[in-house]
């Protein structure tokens, strides 16, 4: 696929080596599963998001540095080849992972990581949405403990899929993928340079010295904003304790992609109202607040317009008063919304997914 699986260069250009026997076989199996997963749900994306993610995926697979000009002819040929590959893999079962202890279920991340950790590797597997599997294999940089949660930080990635979430909560562990984080932010910066609009992202860049450092400020932003992503995942863990194990069961039975987006946005808001934003306000992390609001978009922005109004008041100098009020109201509101979804899901003899579909359509859930 254009990358040396046992030794390649990440975003920063530093080569990595791993001494796991037959690493190439493992990488090929994980990457095959990534392709099978992409074959089943890449078409669910909007055309704009699909093309942006494919461009970023091409950069990763070919080892092309951020901001480097892409060879358009090569990208076009690669895109056709990749879609042909997905067509050939659609409906195929996920492959077991070959390791020294035998063949492992690709969704048994705990067992796989027990095999890989001594070799400085970390593996991730799960579902980002109903029916949307995701896998990755990367270099394990360090392990930390945060509020009783194990934080696994990965560096360069040996295998990944089209959508590469830079941070995820996996049970009682948080996986922070630094290479994916860096590539995501560089792509965001490159898009911003086309118009250089004022707004939260420009404010975040300025807070990291963009006026003095230019693009070098992006590296400072990437290094610091890993913490904001970790705070969100810690918030997800706290929200999970409040909502209980039925939440994942609810997500698994939803049929409508739109409903899943709304349900997921409600829990995201709960997590950020409980942990992320209160912590950033308490720390007076102005740059991180700007960065967080630079990523408030789509369904999340639609459901919580009060939050952007509070951000505007903070920018105008109210010392965070409106934000604190919005977060207090949001913690109550989104906890109630999530519990309502669960109540409908648990109702005996009823079509839970259809009831949740109807519930998310209510304008009552929009927090003005």
Helices and strands as residue ranges (DSSP letters): H 23-41, G 42-44, H 47-62, H 72-89, E 97-99, E 102-104, H 109-116, G 117-119, E 121-129, E 132-146, E 149-160, E 167-170, E 173-177, H 178-192, H 200-207, H 210-213, H 216-243, H 246-253, H 257-271, I 272-276, H 277-283, H 286-294, H 298-303, H 305-315, H 321-346, H 352-360, G 363-365
